[in-house]
Amino acid sequence: MSRIEVFTDGACSGNPGPGGWGWAVAPDGTPTGSGGERDTTNQRMEVYAVLDAIRTLGADGTPLEIVSDSTYVVKCFNDSWWVKWERNGWKNSKKQPVANVDLWKPLIELVRSSDVTFRWVKGHSGHPMNELADQLAVAAIPAG
């Protein structure tokens, strides 16, 4: 089974503030998913986009490559940040509680039980699929 390339993004109007998340499947942008929260952060929306994409597309074992402009998301998995977080009782390198742990825990469990890889892409650099994911995220930001 070939790996499905999924572009994800999060956006926030103010940080914190209202935010949105979105994902789209390459090469043509379908299917897609998006949503938002009234009081959130950009990082939270980045994580939620990945969580929803994997829940929707990869929970059945379908191989996925998550492509994100979020170093927060990509380094968490490619540099194994989450292993250290778990080992340290969900504290980060500064001994502070890990932000968004309510999203990280289910996301990590999904990644453990699925076939998912992560790749970073430079944001706002003109990549059509990254731009589409950004557009979905921005469009999902709840109004005032």
C-alpha positions in Angstrom: 0.0 0.0 0.0 1.5 3.4 -1.0 1.9 6.1 1.6 -0.7 8.9 1.5 0.9 12.4 1.7 -1.2 14.6 4.0 -0.5 18.4 4.5 -1.5 19.9 7.8 -1.6 23.4 9.2 -2.9 25.5 12.1 -3.7 29.2 12.3 -4.6 31.6 15.0 -6.0 35.1 15.0 -4.1 36.4 18.0 -2.1 33.9 20.0 -4.0 33.0 22.0 -7.2 33.7 20.3 -9.6 32.1 17.9 -7.9 29.5 15.8 -8.4 26.9 13.0 -6.8 23.8 11.7 -6.9 22.1 8.4 -5.5 19.1 6.4 -5.6 18.1 2.8 -4.4 15.0 0.9 -1.9 15.4 -2.0 -1.7 15.7 -4.9 -5.1 17.2 -5.6 -6.2 18.4 -2.1 -9.0 15.8 -1.5 -10.1 14.7 0.9 -9.8 17.6 3.4 -10.7 18.3 7.1 -10.9 21.4 9.1 -12.3 22.9 12.3 -11.6 25.6 14.9 -11.8 26.7 18.5 -12.7 30.1 19.9 -9.9 30.3 22.5 -6.7 28.5 21.5 -3.1 28.8 20.3 -1.4 28.3 17.0 0.6 25.3 18.3 -2.6 23.7 19.6 -4.2 24.0 16.2 -1.1 22.5 14.5 -1.3 19.4 16.7 -5.1 19.1 16.3 -4.7 19.1 12.5 -2.4 16.1 12.7 -4.6 14.3 15.2 -7.7 14.7 13.1 -5.9 13.7 9.9 -4.5 10.5 11.4 -7.9 9.7 13.1 -9.6 10.1 9.8 -7.1 8.6 7.3 -4.7 6.4 9.2 -6.5 4.7 12.1 -7.1 1.6 9.8 -3.4 1.2 9.2 -3.2 3.2 6.0 0.4 4.4 5.7 0.6 8.2 6.0 3.3 10.9 5.6 2.3 14.0 7.6 3.8 17.1 6.0 3.7 20.1 8.3 5.3 23.5 8.5 5.3 23.1 12.3 8.7 22.2 13.8 6.8 21.7 17.0 4.9 18.7 15.5 7.6 17.3 13.2 10.4 17.4 15.8 8.2 15.9 18.5 8.2 12.7 16.4 11.4 12.9 14.3 13.5 13.9 17.3 11.5 11.8 19.8 10.6 14.7 22.1 7.6 12.7 23.2 9.7 9.9 24.6 11.5 12.4 26.9 8.1 13.9 27.9 6.7 10.6 28.9 9.9 9.6 30.8 9.9 13.0 32.6 6.2 12.8 33.7 5.0 15.1 30.9 7.5 17.9 31.7 9.5 19.6 29.0 13.2 20.3 29.0 12.6 23.4 31.2 10.8 21.2 33.7 7.5 22.8 32.8 4.3 20.9 32.0 4.1 20.0 28.3 1.6 22.2 26.6 -1.4 20.6 24.9 -0.8 17.3 26.6 -4.5 16.5 26.2 -3.9 16.4 22.4 -0.4 14.9 22.5 -1.3 11.8 24.5 -4.0 10.6 22.0 -1.8 11.6 19.0 1.2 9.7 20.3 -1.0 6.6 20.9 -2.3 6.9 17.3 1.2 7.3 15.9 2.4 4.3 17.9 -0.3 2.1 16.5 -0.3 3.4 12.9 2.1 3.7 10.0 2.9 7.4 10.1 6.0 9.4 9.1 6.6 13.1 9.4 8.2 15.7 7.1 8.8 19.4 7.5 8.0 21.9 4.8 8.8 25.6 4.9 5.5 27.5 5.5 4.3 30.3 3.3 6.9 29.4 0.7 4.4 28.8 -2.2 4.0 25.1 -1.9 0.5 24.5 -3.2 -0.5 21.8 -0.7 0.9 23.7 2.3 -0.9 26.8 1.1 -4.2 24.8 0.8 -3.8 23.5 4.3 -3.2 27.0 5.5 -6.3 28.3 3.7 -8.4 25.6 5.3 -7.1 26.5 8.7 -7.7 30.2 8.3 -11.2 29.7 6.9 -12.1 27.5 9.9 -11.2 30.2 12.5 -14.5 31.0 14.3 -15.7 34.6 13.8 -15.4 37.0 16.8 
